[in-house]
Amino acid sequence: MPAIYDIPIRTLQGAPSSLAGHRDKTLLLVNVASRCGLTPQYAGLQRLQDTYGERGFSVLGFPCNQFLEQEPGTAEEIGEFCSVNYGVTFPLFEKIEVNGPGRHPLYQQLVSAPDTEGQAGDIQWNFEKFLVSPRGEVVARFRPGVEPEDPALVSVLESALPEVV
């Protein structure tokens, strides 16, 4: 199984990319959508980015249109929506599928991680969150209803931050 850093993905603008530039950081990977009841979570995700970004942390957003087509926009529309409405500065990647036969290889790896109740498998909805250690291991999975600034999520995030040398 390739390391998550080696899996090819595209930037929101469509350029070839990978997560290699985020190696040695603590990451929060989130499938996002602009027209969802949970869309206001973008604000909390951005606050996490602002709070912990200088300590070796980054939110990574993966737009997904699989849940009631709640992310129908083009890359430009998605980027503008996130910037204008939520001041998003964290990286957004190409719109991908997170479930089913078209599931992106990155999510093929992520969905094997269990949530806090021990359940692995398909993504339930928009804004499911995977906390990845600086070594590339999924250390926690939080279902969509868990707010980005939930104390349990923040506690695990803080304990997974890279060591300051």
C-alpha positions as CSV (number, residue, x, y, z in Angstrom):
1,M,0.0,0.0,0.0
2,P,1.6,3.3,-1.0
3,A,2.1,6.0,1.6
4,I,-0.6,8.7,1.4
5,Y,2.2,11.1,0.4
6,D,2.9,9.2,-2.8
7,I,-0.7,8.9,-4.1
8,P,-1.2,11.2,-7.1
9,I,-3.9,13.8,-6.8
10,R,-4.6,17.1,-8.5
11,T,-4.8,20.6,-7.0
12,L,-8.1,22.4,-7.1
13,Q,-6.8,24.1,-10.3
14,G,-6.1,20.7,-11.9
15,A,-2.3,20.6,-11.7
16,P,-0.7,17.2,-10.9
17,S,0.2,17.0,-7.2
18,S,0.5,14.8,-4.2
19,L,0.6,15.2,-0.4
20,A,4.4,14.9,-0.4
21,G,4.8,18.6,0.4
22,H,2.9,17.9,3.7
23,R,5.2,15.1,4.8
24,D,6.2,15.5,8.5
25,K,3.1,17.6,9.3
26,T,0.0,16.7,11.2
27,L,-2.9,16.8,8.7
28,L,-6.7,16.9,8.9
29,L,-8.1,15.5,5.6
30,V,-11.7,16.5,5.1
31,N,-14.2,15.8,2.3
32,V,-15.9,19.2,1.9
33,A,-19.0,20.7,0.2
34,S,-20.3,24.2,-0.4
35,R,-24.0,23.6,-0.2
36,C,-24.4,21.4,2.8
37,G,-25.9,22.0,6.2
38,L,-22.4,21.3,7.6
39,T,-20.7,23.8,5.3
40,P,-20.3,26.3,8.2
41,Q,-17.6,23.8,9.5
42,Y,-15.3,25.6,7.0
43,A,-15.1,28.4,9.6
44,G,-13.9,26.0,12.3
45,L,-11.5,24.3,9.9
46,Q,-9.9,27.6,9.1
47,R,-9.6,28.5,12.8
48,L,-7.7,25.2,13.3
49,Q,-5.5,26.2,10.4
50,D,-4.9,29.6,11.9
51,T,-4.2,28.3,15.4
52,Y,-1.9,25.3,14.5
53,G,-0.6,26.1,11.1
54,E,2.7,27.4,12.3
55,R,3.2,24.3,14.5
56,G,3.4,21.9,11.6
57,F,-0.4,21.3,11.0
58,S,-2.5,21.7,7.9
59,V,-6.2,21.1,7.0
60,L,-6.5,19.6,3.5
61,G,-9.9,19.9,1.8
62,F,-11.2,17.5,-0.8
63,P,-14.4,18.7,-2.5
64,C,-16.9,15.9,-3.1
65,N,-20.2,16.0,-5.0
66,Q,-21.4,12.5,-4.0
67,F,-23.8,13.5,-1.2
68,L,-27.0,15.0,-2.7
69,E,-24.8,16.8,-5.2
70,Q,-23.9,19.4,-2.6
71,E,-20.6,20.4,-4.3
72,P,-21.8,21.1,-7.9
73,G,-19.4,24.0,-8.7
74,T,-16.4,24.3,-10.9
75,A,-12.9,24.5,-9.3
76,E,-13.0,28.3,-9.7
77,E,-16.5,28.5,-8.0
78,I,-15.4,26.3,-5.2
79,G,-12.2,28.3,-4.6
80,E,-14.0,31.6,-4.7
81,F,-16.8,30.4,-2.4
82,C,-14.3,29.1,0.2
83,S,-12.2,32.3,0.1
84,V,-15.0,34.8,0.1
85,N,-17.3,33.2,2.6
86,Y,-14.9,31.5,5.0
87,G,-11.5,33.0,4.3
88,V,-10.1,29.6,3.6
89,T,-6.3,29.6,3.2
90,F,-5.7,25.8,3.6
91,P,-5.1,23.7,0.5
92,L,-8.1,22.5,-1.5
93,F,-7.6,19.7,-4.0
94,E,-9.6,18.4,-7.0
95,K,-13.2,17.3,-6.6
96,I,-13.1,13.6,-6.0
97,E,-15.3,10.6,-5.1
98,V,-14.8,9.2,-1.6
99,N,-17.2,6.2,-1.9
100,G,-18.1,3.6,-4.5
101,P,-16.3,2.3,-7.6
102,G,-14.8,5.7,-8.4
103,R,-13.4,6.2,-4.9
104,H,-10.1,8.1,-5.1
105,P,-7.0,6.0,-4.1
106,L,-6.3,8.3,-1.2
107,Y,-9.8,7.6,0.3
108,Q,-9.3,3.9,-0.5
109,Q,-6.7,4.0,2.2
110,L,-8.4,6.4,4.6
111,V,-11.7,4.5,4.9
112,S,-9.9,1.5,6.5
113,A,-9.4,3.6,9.6
114,P,-12.0,3.2,12.3
115,D,-13.9,6.0,13.9
116,T,-14.1,6.5,17.7
117,E,-16.7,3.7,17.9
118,G,-14.5,1.3,16.0
119,Q,-16.4,1.5,12.7
120,A,-14.4,1.7,9.4
121,G,-15.8,1.8,5.9
122,D,-17.6,4.2,3.7
123,I,-17.7,8.0,4.3
124,Q,-21.0,8.9,5.9
125,W,-21.4,12.4,4.6
126,N,-19.6,15.7,3.8
127,F,-17.1,16.9,6.4
128,E,-15.8,13.5,7.6
129,K,-12.3,14.1,9.1
130,F,-9.2,12.0,9.2
131,L,-6.3,13.1,11.4
132,V,-3.0,11.9,10.0
133,S,0.3,11.9,12.0
134,P,3.6,13.4,10.7
135,R,4.5,9.8,9.9
136,G,1.5,9.4,7.6
137,E,-0.6,7.2,9.8
138,V,-4.3,7.8,10.4
139,V,-4.5,8.4,14.2
140,A,-8.2,9.4,14.4
141,R,-11.4,9.5,12.3
142,F,-14.2,11.8,13.1
143,R,-17.6,11.5,11.6
144,P,-19.3,14.5,9.9
145,G,-21.2,15.7,13.0
146,V,-18.1,16.3,15.0
147,E,-17.3,20.0,14.8
148,P,-13.7,20.9,13.9
149,E,-13.1,22.5,17.3
150,D,-14.7,19.7,19.3
151,P,-12.5,19.2,22.4
152,A,-11.9,15.5,21.6
153,L,-10.7,16.4,18.1
154,V,-8.5,19.2,19.3
155,S,-7.0,17.1,22.0
156,V,-6.0,14.4,19.6
157,L,-4.7,17.0,17.1
158,E,-2.6,18.7,19.8
159,S,-1.1,15.3,20.9
160,A,-0.2,14.5,17.2
161,L,1.6,17.8,16.4
162,P,5.2,17.4,15.3
163,E,7.8,17.7,18.0
164,V,9.3,21.2,18.1
165,V,13.1,20.8,17.7
